[in-house]
Amino acid sequence: MPNQTLLYFLKLISESKRLNFKEENILIYRLKQKKLRQIGKKYKITAERIRQIEKKALKKMASKIFQEKLFKI
């Protein structure tokens, strides 16, 4: 059974408007401990490309969280 932190991040990713479908799925797979190569096979792209997409998606999420904190203060 997933813990509260995992559920929180899954919900955060699923509700994000900034991520496209592929970025969202890649982040979810990574949270579920899937390897880059496994995800790459699903999308028929290399593990390196999956890593790049993951990095870009995490950057989008971080900038959104920063913006929300900035404007709540």
N, CA, C and O of each residue as an XYZ file, in Angstrom:
292
protein
N       0.846     -1.188      0.000
C       0.000      0.000      0.000
C       0.886      1.243      0.000
O       1.831      1.334      0.783
N       0.580      2.201     -0.879
C       1.405      3.408     -0.954
C       1.281      4.265      0.301
O       0.238      4.292      0.954
N       2.353      4.954      0.619
C       2.299      5.826      1.793
C       1.711      7.186      1.424
O       1.435      7.453      0.254
N       1.526      8.023      2.403
C       0.881      9.328      2.206
C       1.673     10.240      1.282
O       1.091     10.977      0.487
N       2.991     10.193      1.382
C       3.826     11.048      0.533
C       3.671     10.675     -0.925
O       3.536     11.549     -1.782
N       3.690      9.387     -1.215
C       3.522      8.919     -2.588
C       2.156      9.340     -3.131
O       2.051      9.811     -4.263
N       1.130      9.171     -2.331
C      -0.217      9.577     -2.752
C      -0.288     11.077     -3.003
O      -0.935     11.519     -3.952
N       0.374     11.859     -2.157
C       0.393     13.312     -2.326
C       1.017     13.690     -3.666
O       0.460     14.501     -4.405
N       2.176     13.103     -3.980
C       2.848     13.440     -5.226
C       2.088     12.928     -6.446
O       2.066     13.596     -7.480
N       1.472     11.764     -6.344
C       0.657     11.267     -7.452
C      -0.497     12.225     -7.746
O      -0.802     12.503     -8.906
N      -1.130     12.725     -6.692
C      -2.234     13.667     -6.856
C      -1.730     14.988     -7.439
O      -2.362     15.561     -8.326
N      -0.601     15.463     -6.943
C      -0.020     16.715     -7.432
C       0.292     16.621     -8.922
O       0.007     17.551     -9.676
N       0.868     15.517     -9.343
C       1.202     15.324    -10.758
C      -0.067     15.212    -11.598
O      -0.166     15.827    -12.660
N      -1.020     14.442    -11.134
C      -2.259     14.230    -11.889
C      -3.061     15.510    -12.078
O      -3.722     15.686    -13.101
N      -3.004     16.398    -11.101
C      -3.790     17.629    -11.169
C      -3.049     18.782    -11.839
O      -3.617     19.857    -12.030
N      -1.804     18.568    -12.189
C      -1.013     19.642    -12.788
C      -1.520     19.960    -14.189
O      -1.736     19.062    -15.002
N      -1.703     21.226    -14.455
C      -2.139     21.689    -15.775
C      -0.940     21.979    -16.682
O      -1.095     22.145    -17.892
N       0.243     22.037    -16.094
C       1.439     22.404    -16.856
C       2.065     21.232    -17.600
O       2.809     21.438    -18.559
N       1.778     20.015    -17.177
C       2.413     18.848    -17.782
C       1.560     18.282    -18.906
O       0.333     18.244    -18.817
N       2.238     17.839    -19.977
C       1.483     17.141    -21.009
C       1.312     15.680    -20.585
O       1.855     15.254    -19.565
N       0.563     14.930    -21.366
C       0.203     13.555    -21.003
C       1.437     12.680    -20.808
O       1.518     11.927    -19.838
N       2.393     12.777    -21.723
C       3.596     11.939    -21.636
C       4.427     12.295    -20.410
O       4.908     11.401    -19.713
N       4.604     13.585    -20.134
C       5.371     14.016    -18.963
C       4.721     13.514    -17.674
O       5.393     13.027    -16.764
N       3.414     13.645    -17.624
C       2.675     13.192    -16.447
C       2.866     11.687    -16.233
O       3.149     11.246    -15.120
N       2.711     10.915    -17.291
C       2.859      9.464    -17.173
C       4.267      9.059    -16.787
O       4.451      8.148    -15.980
N       5.261      9.723    -17.355
C       6.646      9.388    -17.024
C       6.917      9.647    -15.545
O       7.535      8.815    -14.881
N       6.470     10.779    -15.022
C       6.680     11.066    -13.600
C       5.961     10.042    -12.719
O       6.490      9.622    -11.690
N       4.773      9.650    -13.120
C       4.028      8.654    -12.340
C       4.753      7.306    -12.365
O       4.883      6.650    -11.332
N       5.219      6.898    -13.536
C       5.979      5.640    -13.623
C       7.235      5.695    -12.758
O       7.578      4.719    -12.091
N       7.916      6.834    -12.770
C       9.139      6.961    -11.972
C       8.826      6.893    -10.485
O       9.596      6.310     -9.720
N       7.701      7.483    -10.060
C       7.299      7.381     -8.652
C       6.993      5.940     -8.273
O       7.161      5.543     -7.119
N       6.552      5.174     -9.233
C       6.241      3.763     -8.990
C       7.455      2.870     -9.188
O       7.321      1.658     -9.354
N       8.647      3.474     -9.171
C       9.920      2.751     -9.218
C      10.201      2.050    -10.547
O      10.950      1.073    -10.581
N       9.611      2.536    -11.638
C       9.922      1.973    -12.952
C      11.251      2.527    -13.430
O      11.577      3.687    -13.174
N      12.010      1.705    -14.118
C      13.317      2.122    -14.616
C      13.156      2.869    -15.934
O      12.180      2.680    -16.660
N      14.134      3.723    -16.225
C      14.100      4.511    -17.455
C      13.956      3.618    -18.684
O      13.199      3.929    -19.603
N      14.681      2.517    -18.689
C      14.643      1.600    -19.833
C      13.252      0.991    -20.011
O      12.784      0.839    -21.139
N      12.592      0.643    -18.910
C      11.237      0.071    -18.985
C      10.257      1.083    -19.582
O       9.435      0.738    -20.431
N      10.352      2.313    -19.135
C       9.458      3.360    -19.640
C       9.778      3.642    -21.104
O       8.874      3.842    -21.915
N      11.062      3.657    -21.437
C      11.480      3.889    -22.817
C      10.921      2.860    -23.779
O      10.541      3.197    -24.900
N      10.868      1.607    -23.351
C      10.305      0.552    -24.206
C       8.827      0.814    -24.480
O       8.345      0.590    -25.590
N       8.123      1.282    -23.474
C       6.691      1.575    -23.638
C       6.470      2.664    -24.687
O       5.558      2.568    -25.507
N       7.310      3.697    -24.654
C       7.163      4.820    -25.580
C       8.022      4.685    -26.837
O       7.971      5.537    -27.724
N       8.810      3.613    -26.908
C       9.701      3.348    -28.045
C      10.712      4.474    -28.246
O      10.971      4.915    -29.365
N      11.272      4.921    -27.125
C      12.351      5.907    -27.148
C      13.427      5.458    -26.158
O      13.204      4.544    -25.364
N      14.581      6.097    -26.210
C      15.695      5.677    -25.364
C      15.495      6.083    -23.907
O      14.705      6.970    -23.584
N      16.236      5.405    -23.050
C      16.214      5.744    -21.623
C      16.725      7.170    -21.418
O      16.235      7.880    -20.540
N      17.689      7.588    -22.208
C      18.212      8.953    -22.100
C      17.130      9.982    -22.411
O      17.037     11.007    -21.736
N      16.316      9.717    -23.425
C      15.238     10.647    -23.770
C      14.194     10.690    -22.652
O      13.646     11.754    -22.365
N      13.917      9.559    -22.026
C      13.000      9.523    -20.881
C      13.562     10.388    -19.755
O      12.825     11.144    -19.124
N      14.865     10.278    -19.503
C      15.502     11.070    -18.459
C      15.357     12.561    -18.757
O      15.095     13.354    -17.853
N      15.527     12.941    -20.017
C      15.398     14.346    -20.410
C      13.970     14.850    -20.208
O      13.763     15.954    -19.705
N      13.001     14.050    -20.595
C      11.590     14.430    -20.419
C      11.263     14.556    -18.936
O      10.573     15.488    -18.521
N      11.760     13.618    -18.145
C      11.539     13.650    -16.693
C      12.126     14.928    -16.091
O      11.483     15.588    -15.275
N      13.335     15.266    -16.494
C      14.001     16.467    -15.980
C      13.204     17.723    -16.329
O      13.025     18.601    -15.485
N      12.727     17.808    -17.563
C      11.940     18.959    -18.001
C      10.625     19.055    -17.210
O      10.219     20.142    -16.798
N       9.971     17.910    -17.005
C       8.707     17.888    -16.268
C       8.909     18.308    -14.810
O       8.095     19.048    -14.258
N       9.988     17.839    -14.193
C      10.274     18.225    -12.805
C      10.569     19.719    -12.703
O      10.203     20.367    -11.722
N      11.227     20.253    -13.711
C      11.509     21.687    -13.723
C      10.203     22.484    -13.820
O      10.048     23.509    -13.156
N       9.271     22.013    -14.645
C       7.962     22.666    -14.761
C       7.236     22.648    -13.417
O       6.665     23.653    -12.994
N       7.267     21.484    -12.750
C       6.592     21.353    -11.460
C       7.221     22.274    -10.420
O       6.509     22.921     -9.652
N       8.533     22.336    -10.392
C       9.228     23.172     -9.412
C       8.913     24.640     -9.633
O       8.701     25.376     -8.669
N       8.877     25.082    -10.885
C       8.594     26.497    -11.149
C       7.167     26.841    -10.762
O       6.910     27.942    -10.275
N       6.235     25.923    -10.967
C       4.842     26.157    -10.585
C       4.704     26.258     -9.071
O       4.011     27.141     -8.567
N       5.354     25.366     -8.352
C       5.305     25.396     -6.890
C       5.914     26.694     -6.368
O       5.380     27.297     -5.437
N       7.024     27.128     -6.956
C       7.670     28.375     -6.549
C       6.735     29.559     -6.792
O       6.622     30.440     -5.939
N       6.066     29.590     -7.943
C       5.137     30.683     -8.252
C       3.996     30.721     -7.248
O       3.610     31.797     -6.790
N       3.456     29.572     -6.904
C       2.353     29.526     -5.947
C       2.790     30.046     -4.586
O       2.055     30.798     -3.947
N       3.970     29.659     -4.137
C       4.473     30.136     -2.848
C       4.724     31.636     -2.889
O       4.435     32.343     -1.922
N       5.257     32.123     -3.997
C       5.585     33.536     -4.134
C       4.346     34.400     -4.012
O       4.373     35.433     -3.343
N       3.260     33.990     -4.652
C       2.058     34.816     -4.659
C       1.153     34.612     -3.453
O       0.220     35.389     -3.248
N       1.407     33.584     -2.652
C       0.623     33.376     -1.433
C       1.150     34.229     -0.282
O       0.433     34.473      0.688
N       2.380     34.676     -0.384
C       2.983     35.456      0.718
C       2.461     36.864      0.717
O       2.850     37.667      1.565
